[in-house]
Amino acid sequence: MAWSLEKSDAGVETHLGVVRPATEAHAEEAVGALRAGKVIAVPTDTLYGFACDACSLEAVNRIYEIKGRKHTSPLAVCVGDIPDIERFAVTDHLPHGLLEALLPGPVTLVLSRGESSILEKSLNPGLESIGVRVPDCNFIRDIARKLGSALALTSANLSGQPSSVSIKDFENLWEHCAYVYNGGVLPSGRAGSTVVDLTKLDRYKILRPGSARDETVAILGRFSLEEEGTAT
């Protein structure tokens, strides 16, 4: 069951006029900002993140500027529902039911883009793979559904600084966002999502342990995937 933010603390409501509660009532407003090429800050099931329309080069560049991040560091994308993934990445080599076992949840799946991906070539140029998330969080999924596209998503902090589990953690960056959506203090700690490479048939590679490594490895094992580098 998705972790709902409907009852989260609305908290600091008026600072710069940008802070809003992360509730369904504000999803359309968020989508309007994204369609205008703006960056918003949102809670996920792991950390707070900066999000923008993944198909807006201007907005993607803005995220890199806010974070002080090198363009060689790739951004992941977030979609609203599991079937949406195939619009952006190759999934037909995966065992039936694997995506549904892993998602929604605190896992980023690294998949090949393939020729049919509708992602802008300017997103993570030179990379043939893309990290995809379906967070177990109603608010961000609702935004992605209403946008009808993928969100470029990265942690809401300066590059190299600690990740954010509350909006106070990145208060110095609020001014760069069209809106900051407050979901209270997130319960997962600062580990972020588990990142797993699934680009190869019947193989996986954990790229970042994150907050769900053990659960992820157990699921991959149930579907007979083997870790890269292990004997067959």
C-alpha positions in Angstrom: 0.0 0.0 0.0 1.4 3.4 -0.9 2.5 5.7 1.8 0.1 8.5 1.8 1.0 12.1 2.5 -2.5 13.3 3.0 -2.1 13.8 6.7 1.4 15.2 6.7 2.3 18.4 8.5 1.7 21.4 6.3 4.3 23.1 8.5 6.0 26.3 7.2 3.4 27.6 4.8 4.3 31.1 3.8 8.0 31.4 3.4 8.6 33.0 0.0 5.1 31.8 -0.9 6.5 28.5 -2.2 5.8 25.9 0.5 2.7 23.8 0.1 1.4 20.6 1.7 2.1 17.5 -0.4 -1.5 16.6 -0.9 -3.6 15.7 -3.9 -5.2 19.2 -3.9 -1.9 20.7 -5.0 -1.0 18.1 -7.7 -2.5 20.2 -10.6 -0.5 23.2 -9.5 2.7 21.2 -9.5 2.0 19.9 -13.0 1.4 23.5 -14.2 4.8 24.5 -12.9 6.4 21.5 -14.5 4.8 22.2 -17.9 6.2 25.8 -17.6 9.7 24.4 -17.3 10.0 25.0 -13.6 11.7 22.9 -10.9 9.7 21.7 -7.8 10.8 19.9 -4.6 8.8 16.8 -3.6 8.9 14.1 -1.0 9.3 10.5 -2.1 9.4 7.2 -0.2 13.1 7.7 0.6 14.3 11.4 0.4 13.1 14.8 -0.8 13.9 15.4 -4.4 14.1 18.1 -7.1 11.9 17.2 -10.0 11.2 18.7 -13.4 9.8 17.5 -16.8 12.4 15.1 -18.1 11.6 16.2 -21.6 12.5 19.9 -20.9 16.2 20.5 -21.5 15.9 24.0 -19.9 14.4 22.5 -16.7 16.9 19.7 -16.5 19.8 22.2 -16.8 18.2 24.2 -14.0 18.4 21.2 -11.7 22.1 20.8 -12.4 22.6 24.5 -11.6 20.6 24.3 -8.4 22.6 21.3 -7.1 26.0 22.5 -8.4 26.2 19.1 -10.1 28.3 18.1 -13.1 26.4 17.2 -16.2 28.3 14.0 -16.3 26.3 12.8 -13.3 23.1 11.2 -14.7 19.6 12.0 -13.5 17.0 9.2 -12.9 13.4 9.5 -14.0 10.2 8.9 -12.1 6.9 7.6 -13.7 3.5 7.2 -12.2 2.8 3.5 -12.9 4.8 0.4 -13.8 3.3 0.1 -17.4 4.7 3.6 -18.1 8.3 2.3 -17.8 8.2 0.7 -21.3 7.7 4.2 -22.8 11.1 5.2 -21.6 13.2 2.0 -21.3 13.5 -1.6 -22.5 11.7 -4.1 -20.2 10.8 -7.1 -22.5 13.9 -9.1 -21.3 12.8 -9.1 -17.7 11.0 -12.0 -16.1 7.2 -11.7 -16.0 6.1 -10.2 -12.7 9.6 -8.9 -11.7 8.7 -5.2 -12.1 5.5 -5.7 -10.1 7.5 -7.4 -7.3 10.0 -4.6 -7.0 7.8 -1.6 -7.6 6.4 0.7 -6.4 9.1 1.0 -3.8 12.5 2.5 -2.9 14.3 1.0 -5.9 15.8 2.6 -9.0 16.0 0.3 -11.9 18.8 1.0 -14.5 17.5 -0.2 -17.9 18.5 0.3 -21.5 16.7 3.2 -23.3 16.4 1.4 -26.6 15.4 3.1 -29.8 11.7 3.4 -28.8 12.3 5.5 -25.7 10.5 8.9 -25.9 13.1 10.5 -23.5 14.9 13.5 -24.9 18.4 12.6 -26.1 19.6 15.6 -24.2 18.8 13.9 -20.9 22.0 12.1 -19.7 23.7 12.4 -23.2 26.0 9.6 -24.2 24.3 7.1 -21.8 22.4 4.2 -23.4 20.7 3.4 -20.0 18.3 5.3 -17.7 17.5 4.9 -14.0 13.7 4.6 -13.5 11.7 5.0 -10.3 8.1 4.3 -9.3 8.2 5.6 -5.7 5.7 4.2 -3.1 4.4 7.7 -2.6 1.0 8.8 -3.8 1.8 12.5 -4.3 4.7 12.2 -6.7 3.0 9.4 -8.7 -0.1 11.5 -9.0 2.0 14.4 -10.5 3.7 12.1 -13.0 0.3 10.7 -14.1 -1.2 14.1 -14.6 1.9 15.3 -16.4 1.7 12.4 -18.8 5.5 12.2 -19.0 8.5 11.3 -16.8 9.9 13.5 -14.1 13.6 14.0 -14.0 14.4 13.3 -10.3 17.4 13.8 -8.0 17.9 14.4 -4.3 17.1 17.8 -3.0 20.5 19.0 -1.8 23.7 20.5 -3.0 25.9 18.0 -4.7 28.1 16.2 -2.1 26.0 17.4 0.8 23.8 15.2 3.1 20.5 14.1 1.6 17.2 15.7 2.8 14.6 14.0 4.9 12.7 17.2 5.7 12.2 20.5 3.8 14.2 22.3 6.5 17.3 20.3 5.4 17.4 22.2 2.1 15.8 25.5 3.1 18.7 27.4 1.5 17.6 26.1 -1.9 13.8 26.8 -1.6 14.2 30.0 -3.5 15.2 28.1 -6.7 12.0 26.1 -6.8 8.6 27.1 -8.1 7.1 25.1 -5.2 8.3 23.1 -2.2 5.9 20.4 -1.2 6.1 19.5 2.4 5.5 15.8 3.4 6.9 16.1 6.9 9.9 14.2 8.1 10.5 11.1 5.9 10.9 7.9 7.9 13.5 6.1 5.7 16.7 7.8 6.9 19.2 9.2 4.4 20.2 6.1 2.4 18.1 6.9 -0.7 16.9 4.3 -3.1 18.6 1.0 -3.9 20.0 1.3 -7.5 20.2 -2.0 -9.5 21.4 -2.5 -13.0 19.0 -4.8 -15.0 20.3 -4.1 -18.5 21.6 -7.6 -19.0 19.5 -10.7 -19.5 19.1 -12.8 -16.3 21.7 -10.7 -14.5 21.7 -7.9 -12.0 24.3 -5.6 -10.4 23.7 -3.5 -7.3 25.1 0.0 -8.1 24.1 1.5 -4.8 22.9 -0.4 -1.7 20.5 2.3 -0.6 17.6 1.6 1.8 16.3 -1.7 0.3 19.3 -3.8 -0.8 18.4 -7.0 1.1 14.8 -7.0 0.0 15.7 -6.2 -3.6 18.3 -9.0 -3.8 15.8 -11.5 -2.3 13.3 -10.6 -5.0 15.8 -10.8 -7.8 16.8 -14.2 -6.5 13.2 -15.4 -6.5 13.1 -14.6 -10.2 16.3 -16.6 -10.8 18.5 -13.5 -11.6 22.1 -13.9 -10.7 24.5 -11.2 -9.6 27.1 -10.1 -12.2 30.5 -11.6 -11.5 29.1 -14.7 -9.8 29.7 -18.2 -11.2 26.8 -19.8 -13.1 
